[in-house]
Amino acid sequence: MDLYSIFLFAPPPGDGGGVSSIAPTLIMFGAIGLIFYFMIIRPQSKRMKAHRQLVANVKRGDRVTMNGGLHGTVHEVKETTVLVEIARNTIAEFEKGSIQSVKQGSDS
């Protein structure tokens, strides 16, 4: 065996001129595609769905943690943003997508 047949998974040149099948190559690429789907794409879409549901259920009084590590209490929920009280009488507006986690709180 030479390097050509080892790295390219092909028969060595001058092997009798037979016609090789493309089926094993297609099966290999299909298997790689399935592995890619089940290991990367599917778990990521599950995480995105869970995050969308988390953000959709945010309500006034919930304790939230933002992506930057900022903690606060939801003061008001708008269409695409939330007003978060980060300190007494200090309210900041954040995009809903920047919410990392929610701890359900009592309605104030």
C-alpha positions as CSV (number, residue, x, y, z in Angstrom):
1,M,0.0,0.0,0.0
2,D,1.2,3.5,-0.8
3,L,0.2,6.8,0.7
4,Y,-2.3,7.5,-2.1
5,S,-4.5,4.5,-1.1
6,I,-4.1,5.2,2.6
7,F,-5.1,8.9,2.6
8,L,-7.6,8.9,-0.2
9,F,-9.3,5.6,0.6
10,A,-8.9,4.6,-3.1
11,P,-7.4,1.5,-4.7
12,P,-3.8,2.0,-5.8
13,P,-3.4,3.1,-9.4
14,G,-3.1,0.3,-12.0
15,D,-5.3,-2.1,-10.0
16,G,-7.0,-3.7,-13.1
17,G,-9.3,-0.9,-14.2
18,G,-12.4,-2.0,-12.3
19,V,-15.2,0.4,-11.6
20,S,-15.5,1.4,-8.0
21,S,-18.8,2.1,-6.3
22,I,-19.6,5.5,-4.8
23,A,-22.0,4.0,-2.3
24,P,-19.5,3.5,0.6
25,T,-18.6,7.2,0.3
26,L,-22.2,8.3,0.3
27,I,-22.9,6.1,3.4
28,M,-19.9,7.6,5.2
29,F,-21.0,11.2,4.5
30,G,-24.6,10.3,5.5
31,A,-23.3,8.9,8.8
32,I,-21.2,12.0,9.4
33,G,-24.2,14.2,8.7
34,L,-26.3,12.2,11.2
35,I,-23.7,12.4,13.9
36,F,-23.3,16.2,13.3
37,Y,-27.1,16.6,13.6
38,F,-27.5,14.6,16.8
39,M,-24.4,15.9,18.5
40,I,-24.6,19.6,17.6
41,I,-27.7,20.9,15.8
42,R,-30.4,19.1,17.9
43,P,-29.1,20.0,21.3
44,Q,-28.5,23.6,20.3
45,S,-32.1,24.0,19.0
46,K,-33.4,22.5,22.3
47,R,-31.4,25.1,24.3
48,M,-32.7,27.9,22.1
49,K,-36.3,26.7,22.5
50,A,-35.9,26.5,26.3
51,H,-34.4,30.0,26.4
52,R,-37.2,31.5,24.3
53,Q,-39.7,29.9,26.7
54,L,-37.8,31.2,29.7
55,V,-37.8,34.8,28.3
56,A,-41.5,34.6,27.3
57,N,-42.5,33.7,30.9
58,V,-40.7,36.6,32.6
59,K,-43.0,38.7,34.7
60,R,-42.8,41.6,37.1
61,G,-41.1,40.7,40.4
62,D,-38.9,37.9,39.0
63,R,-35.2,37.9,39.9
64,V,-33.1,37.7,36.8
65,T,-29.5,37.4,35.9
66,M,-28.3,39.0,32.7
67,N,-25.6,37.7,30.4
68,G,-23.1,40.1,31.8
69,G,-23.7,38.8,35.4
70,L,-25.9,41.7,36.5
71,H,-28.6,40.6,38.9
72,G,-31.9,42.5,39.4
73,T,-35.6,42.4,39.8
74,V,-38.0,42.8,36.8
75,H,-39.8,46.1,37.2
76,E,-41.7,46.1,33.9
77,V,-42.0,43.8,30.8
78,K,-42.3,45.4,27.4
79,E,-42.5,44.0,23.9
80,T,-38.8,43.3,23.3
81,T,-37.2,44.7,26.4
82,V,-37.5,44.5,30.2
83,L,-36.9,47.2,32.8
84,V,-34.8,45.7,35.6
85,E,-34.2,47.3,39.0
86,I,-30.6,46.7,39.7
87,A,-30.4,48.8,42.9
88,R,-32.8,50.8,44.9
89,N,-34.4,53.4,42.6
90,T,-32.1,52.4,39.8
91,I,-33.9,50.9,36.8
92,A,-32.1,49.9,33.6
93,E,-33.6,48.7,30.3
94,F,-32.3,45.4,28.7
95,E,-33.2,43.4,25.7
96,K,-35.1,40.2,26.6
97,G,-32.6,38.1,24.9
98,S,-29.9,39.1,27.4
99,I,-31.7,37.4,30.2
100,Q,-29.6,34.4,31.2
101,S,-31.6,32.9,34.1
102,V,-34.8,33.6,36.0
103,K,-35.7,32.9,39.6
104,Q,-39.5,33.2,40.1
105,G,-40.3,35.9,42.6
106,S,-43.4,37.2,44.3
107,D,-45.3,39.9,42.4
108,S,-44.5,43.3,44.0
